[in-house]
């Protein structure tokens, strides 16, 4: 038997923590786990908001049964069809066969495609309402935040926004559910990493969603991952607004690959000079050791990006090439870009960096460095010159 977790007089938390999964979407590390959040409204009629990963269906169903106290489940509102939130759909239908599924047209294309479910559905459009008795739910379609079927549900009585994946973050919930009961400083870096890797490509749709919701009075945000936000709603919305505009702090992320240490020495020389020039926020990533999710997090965080690579088979070091493709896929805008590299007999890396900067339309800062073989005094001077140019650009652009 699970203890009921009551958020308001009629809203219950029935989500679960996953501390076993190593990689989210089989790609992004989860060193601190993740939560799959689901919520139950108990009014004259009852409504479940989203489900959880199928691995946790048994625990999930027990929590719902405890909160319902013998009542039936009338509605299941599907804000997002990604399997970590829709995975328990069939289990809900098995236990509550008379439940009505609420979603939009694209939602039900997916319920059929993923699970063969097409009956007991109520299709809603943007702005439609559903009364549960005292509570009146409003539905807002928010396509591509971050799937085409995503929507949000607003409880106009309790001023609660059920936001789907928006405003979510990696990291399991350690005891508390509400932000006031948690050390939220642990969650904000994981919110940025979550956004950078999961939502990052869709800045424009996020901006459209924020504008659509701007007129609502919101006292609680219930995301599908991470804390329930009440005290710190302003900060959470501000983070999403900033990230989706590709705004960034005055800092520099240095990313490099190195086979024999020469490119690594260049990266360290650049970092040292950036600090000497007054840049305090500097993140240095060796692509061999840093997972790309943390690199992308820092690229979303900082305005300056300096990338280095040795030439490998006349092209970029493979892991550097991989991170460039991930950056391009997310269409990250408005960054200052510097690049450097080393080679032994043919300099292919520099050409690839130049093409990358043209495609992504980042402003190139300083003189690109092409270091042949080992480091020497000229190499160090070139690294210092690049760092000074980047620092000057950042410090003078405030």
N, C-alpha and C positions, 0 to 999 in steps of 0.2 A: 504494500500500500504506500502510495506517495502522498506527501503533504501537499495540500492545495497552496498554490502560489498566487495570491490575489494582488492585482495591481491597482484596481479601483473596486467600487462596490459591485461591479458586474463583469469585470474583465480579469481573466486568469491567464497566467503564463503556463503553457504546456509544452514548451520546447525542450531540447536535450543538448547536452554537451558531447562533443566527439574529441576525445583525447587519444584516439588510436590512429586516425588517418595521418599519414606522413606527408602526402602531397595533395593539395586541393586541386581539383580538376586534373589530377595526376601530373601536375606541373609545379605548383607553388608550395614551398615548404610551410609546414604548420608546426613550428617548434613549441607553440603554446596552445595547440588545439584550435577548435572552432566551435561555435554554437550554431544550431539550427533552430531558429525561433518560430514558434507557432503560438497563436493566441485564441482564446475562447471567450466569446461574449455570451452571457447568460441574461436574457431579457424575457419578454413574453414568448419570443422565439429565440432559438440559440444559433450561433454562427461561429464556425471555426475559420480562422484566417490562416491559410496555407498549412502544409504538413511538414514532414521531416524526411531525412534520408531513410531509405528502406531498412538499413541496418539497425535502426532504432525504433522500428514500428511497434514492437511489443511494449517497450517502456512508454512510448508516446500514447498508445491506446489506453494504458493503465492510468496515465495522468488525465486524459480526457474523461474517462469513466469516473474518476475521483471528483473532478470538478463539476460534472453534470449531475451527480448525486441521483442517478436513476432517471433523469430526463432524457428525452430523445435529442438527436442532433438534427436540426432543420436545414441548415445551410453550410456548405463548405465554399468559402470564397477563395478563388485561386488568383492571387496577384501575380504569380510568376511560376512558369512551368519547368524551370531548370530542375533536373532530377533530385538535387539535394533538398528541394522544397516540395516537389510533387511525388516523390518516391513512395509515399505511403497512401496514395490515392486508392489503390485497389483494396488495401486493408481497411480503410475507412468505409468504403462501399460494402465490404463483407460484413462489418460489424453494424453499420448503420445503413441498410439497403434503401431506406426511403429518403435519404438526404438529397437535397437539391444542390447541384454544382453551379456556382455563379462565376462567370467569366465573360470575356469578350469573344468575338468571332474567331480571332487568331488563337485564343486559348483552347477552344474546342477542336480546332484543327490538330492541335498538339496532344490533347487528351486522347484523341483517337489514334494519332500516329504513334505515340509512345506506349499507350496502354490498351488500345482498342475500346475506349470508353466513349460513348456517344449519346447515352440516354440520361434522363433526369437532370437536364441542363437548363439554366436560365441565362440567356445572353444579354449582357448590358452594353450600353454605348456610353460614350464620354458624357459625364454629367448626370447620368441616371441615378435614381435613388432606390433604396430598399429599406422599408420600415421593419424593425424587429419588435416594435411596441413603443417603448419610451425612446428608443434609440433609432435615429435615422441615418443610414449609411449612404454616402455619396461616392461615386466611382469616377476616377480620373485616369484616362488612358495616357500612359507615359512610354510610348514605343521607343525602343532602343536604349532604355535605361535598365538593363543593357541587352535585352532580347526584344524582338518585335511585338510580343504579346503583353509585355509588362504593363501593369496598371497599379494604382494606389487606391486605397479605400480610406475614406475620412468619416469618422464618427462625429457628427455635428453636435451631439449632446455632450459628450465628454471631451470634445476638441482633441481627438486622438487621430493621428495619421498612421495608418499601416502602410509602410513605405516600400515593401518588397526589399530588394537588395540595396536600394539607395540608403545612404548614411550608415551602412554596415561596415564591419571590419573583421579581420582575422582575430583570433584569440578566444578561447573558451571563457565562459562566465564562472568566476571563482566564488561561488556562494551567492552573491548578490545578483539582482537582475536590473534594478534601477541605477542610473548613474550616480545618485547620491549615496549609494551603498557600496560603491566600487572605487578603486584608485584609477580614475579615468586616464591619468597620465600614461598608463601602460597601454591604453587602447588607441591613442591618437596616432602613434607611428604605424600601427597595424591598420588603421583606417586609410592612411595615405598609401601604404603598400597594397592594400586591397583595391583602392581606387586605381592606382597606377597599372595594376596587372589585369583587373577584371573589367573595369568600367572605362579605363583611360582613353580608348579610341573615340568615345561617344560624348565629347565635350558639348557639342551643339545640342543634342537631344537632352542632356542634363540641364542646360540653360533653359531650354523650352519648358521642361518640367518645373523648374524653379519659378519661372514666370507664371505658369499656370496655377501654382499653389500659393503665390505670393499674397493673395487676398485673404487666405484662410487664417483664422486664429488657431494656433496649434500649441497645446499645452503638453502633449506627449507624442514622441515619435517612436513607433514600434517597427524596427527594422527586422529583417530575417536573419541577421548575424550581429552579434555583439550586444552592448548594453541597450536598455530602453532609456531613451533620452528625455529628460524633463528639465533639470537645472541648467544643462549646458547646450540647449537647443540652438541658441544663437551661434555658439562656437562651431557646432557641427555643420549647420547650414553654411556658415562662412567658409569652412574648409572646402565643402563641395562646390560652392560658388567660385572660389579661387582656383581650385584644381581644374574645373571645367572651362575656365577662361585661360588656362595655361599660364596663370600668373605664378611667380616664383620668388623665393628669397634671394638676397644678394650673397650668394655663395657659389662654390665651384665643385663639381664632381669630376674627378679625374679617373678615367677608365683605361686600363691598358692590358695587353697581353705581352708576355716576354718568354723567349725560349732559353736564352743564355745570360740574361740579366742586364743587357744594355738598355733595352726599352724601359725596364723597371727603374734603372738609375735615372733616366730622363724624367720619369714620372715623379720620383722623389725630389729631384732638383726643382721641378716646376712647383710642387707643393710647398717646398721650403721658401721659395721666392714669393709665392702668393701670400704666405703668412707674413713675410718680411714687409710686404706692401700693405698690410693691414686687413687682409681678408681672413675673417675668423672662422667662417663656415666652409670647411674643406672636407670632402669625402673622397677617399682614394680606394679604388676597387681593382684588384687583380682578377681578371675574368676567369682565371683558372680556379680561384678559391671562392669568389663571391658569386652567389646565385643571382641569376638575372633579375629575379623579383626585387631584390634589394637595390640593385643598380637602377632599375626603372623607378623605384621609389625615390631615389635621390635625384634622378633627372627631373621628375615632377616637382621636387622640392627646391632645386637650385637653378638659378638663371644661367650660370656659366657651365659649359660642358667642354672638357678637353679630353680627347681620346688618342691613344697611341697604340701602334701595332708594328711588329716586325713584318717584313715581307716574307710570306710563306708560299712557296710554289708560285711565285710571281703575283700573288694576291695578298689579301689580308689574312692575318692569323685567324683560324676558323672561329674561335669563340668571340673574337672582336667582330667579325662579320655577322655572327649570329645576333649579337646585341644591337648592331646597326639595323638589322631587319626588324627586330622587335620594336625599336624606336620608330621606324618608318610605319610599321603596322598601326601604331597608336596615334600617328599623325600629330606628334607633339610639336607645338608651335612656339615661336618667340624665344628662342634660346641663342646665346652667344656661343660660338663654336671655335675651338682651336684644335689643331691636330699635329701629331708628331709621329715619327717612326724611325726605324733603323733597318739597314739592309746590308748584305755582303757584296752582291754583284749586280742585282737588278731591283730597282725600287718600284715595286707594284703597289705597295700599300698607299703611298701618297696619292696616287691617281684615283684610287677607290674612294679615299676620303673626300677628294675634290668633287667627285661625282655624287657622293652622298649629300654633301652640303648643297649642291645645286638642286637635287631632288627634294630635299626637305625644306629648303629655303631658309636655313639658319644663317645669321650674319657671321661671317668668318672674321675672327679677331687675330691680329698679329700675323707674323710670318710663319707658315708651316715649316716644320723642321724635318730635314731628311738627313739622318746621321748614317754615315757609311762606316760599317765595322765598329770598332771600339769607341768609347767616349774619350774626348779630349777637351782642351780648354775652350775651343770654339763651340763644341757641343753644349758645354755648360752655359756659355754666354747666350747661345740661341735659346736654351730652355728658360733662362732668366728673362730674356727679352719677351718671350711668349707670355710668361707669367705676368710681367709688368703690364703688357698690353691688355690682358684680360682684367687685371686688377683696376687699371685706369678706367676701362670701360664700365665696370661695375660701380666703382666709386663715383664716377661722374654722371651716371645715368639716374641717380636718385632724384 
